[in-house]
Amino acid sequence: MPLCVHGMYQMTELLGAGSSGHITSAFHILTGTEVALKSGTALEDAPDMPCIVRYEAMVYSLLRGHPGIPSCKWSGLDRGSYVLTLEHLGANLEQLHRLSRGKLPWKTVVMLGVQMLNRVEFAHSRGIILRDIKPENFAMGIGEKSHFVYLLDFGLAKLYVNPSTGAHIPYREGRIPLGTMSYSSYNVHLGREQGRRDDLEALGNVLLSLLHGRLPWEDIYAPNKEASLRRMAEMKAESAAFRDLLACSPAEFTTYFDHCRSLKFEEKPNYGLLRQLFSQIMEREGWTGNTRFDPLDGSSDKGTLVPKEYKLDVRFTGGDLTTLQVMIARFLWLRKKLSSVKEKGGSSCIGG
Ligand SMILES: Nc1ncnc2c1ncn2[C@@H]1O[C@H](COP(=O)(O)OP(=O)(O)OP(=O)(O)O)[C@@H](O)[C@H]1O
């Protein structure tokens, strides 16, 4: 029998499992509203000790109110687990990347890029750096919001300003590299304290990987983890492979990385300039005929131009042109089908 959380949310299917806990689909038993539950185990003898999900709940409260951040409906302890009740989202960008067989079209990547940059800028404007920018941590909305990108997973997020003094955190070296190393900035490999510049460089790496399928340092062979991280750092620094990757990407990506890497630790990135780079690509490609602003753009700069219909093209390898929304619908249908097959097989995928 599926579990009921907080006496209100009936779990239905497992959506994912990560380092901090499980994510399950559920619905509110009175209203029928679909939600996603993220639960992490709290220590039995010390239920008040911090667990990652509880920490995330605090970050969600700092980021509350932006439509590109999933709303948190309830959070609290339930049978020894700390549970976050979040707005239900669709496929994450890694899943869409796989569905498109490793290569999302240029136009799609640029349009996703604008929204992703806006979400990261919003987190920064609330004093938070994310430190784990990766495709899995951006997901599309569902239904009416299936063309909007959401930012999620704040387990490694951190305040970069002291809330009482407003001072920036101090620069330090010798830090343990945190985050997902394929996408992390060059500085992270060097053990430097992360700041806003590192989130933006990681975002650049994510966009390149969505564009090209793989990043050159994902294919390296090294005898151990240390050697692999060292080699990755060398490649990110100034390797021919990285230069080649930029050479076969829109020229604006080179300016993007130059800007991120020229920033001093405490320096505020020029988000407007980075957004302008995406607009430049759109203009050059003639994607700006009918324009409007990103309706979810909570940032200060309203200069982003996106096509009116705002439909993201996705070209399957077969050559069909379809919209990202169709892909998401297909993804959701597949997920539902898989979970019903599992249930018929007698093994419930629901925790407990
Ligand atoms: N609100 C949501 N709605 C739908 N799916 C979600 C939601 N939140 C998370 N997921 C799915 O679950 C996956 C894992 O979620 P999340 O990244 O929050 O967990 P995590 O434990 O921090 O993972 P990791 O250890 O990989 O960082 C996401 O990539 C996403 O596909």
The ligand as a Tripos MOL2 file, in Angstrom:
@<TRIPOS>MOLECULE
LIG
   31    33     1     0     0
SMALL
NO_CHARGES

@<TRIPOS>ATOM
      1 N1         10.0730   18.6960   -8.0930 N.pl3     1 LIG1
      2 C1         10.4080   17.6800   -8.8930 C.ar      1 LIG1
      3 N2          9.5520   17.2050   -9.8060 N.ar      1 LIG1
      4 C2          9.8900   16.1810  -10.6330 C.ar      1 LIG1
      5 N3         11.0860   15.5720  -10.6070 N.ar      1 LIG1
      6 C3         11.9880   15.9960   -9.6850 C.ar      1 LIG1
      7 C4         11.7030   17.0600   -8.7930 C.ar      1 LIG1
      8 N4         12.7890   17.2590   -8.0130 N.ar      1 LIG1
      9 C5         13.6910   16.3610   -8.4260 C.ar      1 LIG1
     10 N5         13.2300   15.5970   -9.4060 N.ar      1 LIG1
     11 C6         13.9290   14.5320  -10.1500 C.3       1 LIG1
     12 O1         14.7680   13.8130   -9.2730 O.3       1 LIG1
     13 C7         16.1380   13.9760   -9.6600 C.3       1 LIG1
     14 C8         17.0120   14.0840   -8.4320 C.3       1 LIG1
     15 O2         16.5820   15.1920   -7.6740 O.3       1 LIG1
     16 P1         17.6090   16.0630   -6.8280 P.3       1 LIG1
     17 O3         18.7150   16.5140   -7.7220 O.co2     1 LIG1
     18 O4         16.8550   17.1170   -6.1040 O.co2     1 LIG1
     19 O5         18.1450   14.9470   -5.8040 O.3       1 LIG1
     20 P2         19.5790   14.7520   -5.1800 P.3       1 LIG1
     21 O6         19.4550   13.7060   -4.1410 O.co2     1 LIG1
     22 O7         20.1050   16.0630   -4.6870 O.co2     1 LIG1
     23 O8         20.4050   14.2640   -6.4600 O.3       1 LIG1
     24 P3         21.9870   14.2860   -6.7180 P.3       1 LIG1
     25 O9         22.6240   13.4790   -5.6650 O.co2     1 LIG1
     26 O10        22.0990   13.6560   -8.1020 O.co2     1 LIG1
     27 O11        22.4090   15.7230   -6.7230 O.co2     1 LIG1
     28 C9         16.1810   15.2510  -10.5100 C.3       1 LIG1
     29 O12        17.2240   15.2230  -11.4710 O.3       1 LIG1
     30 C10        14.8200   15.2260  -11.1700 C.3       1 LIG1
     31 O13        14.8480   14.4370  -12.3410 O.3       1 LIG1
@<TRIPOS>BOND
     1     1     2 1
     2     2     3 ar
     3     2     7 ar
     4     3     4 ar
     5     4     5 ar
     6     5     6 ar
     7     6     7 ar
     8     6    10 ar
     9     7     8 ar
    10     8     9 ar
    11     9    10 ar
    12    10    11 1
    13    11    12 1
    14    11    30 1
    15    12    13 1
    16    13    14 1
    17    13    28 1
    18    14    15 1
    19    15    16 1
    20    16    17 2
    21    16    18 1
    22    16    19 1
    23    19    20 1
    24    20    21 2
    25    20    22 1
    26    20    23 1
    27    23    24 1
    28    24    25 2
    29    24    26 1
    30    24    27 1
    31    28    29 1
    32    28    30 1
    33    30    31 1
@<TRIPOS>SUBSTRUCTURE
     1 LIG1         1 GROUP 0 **** ****
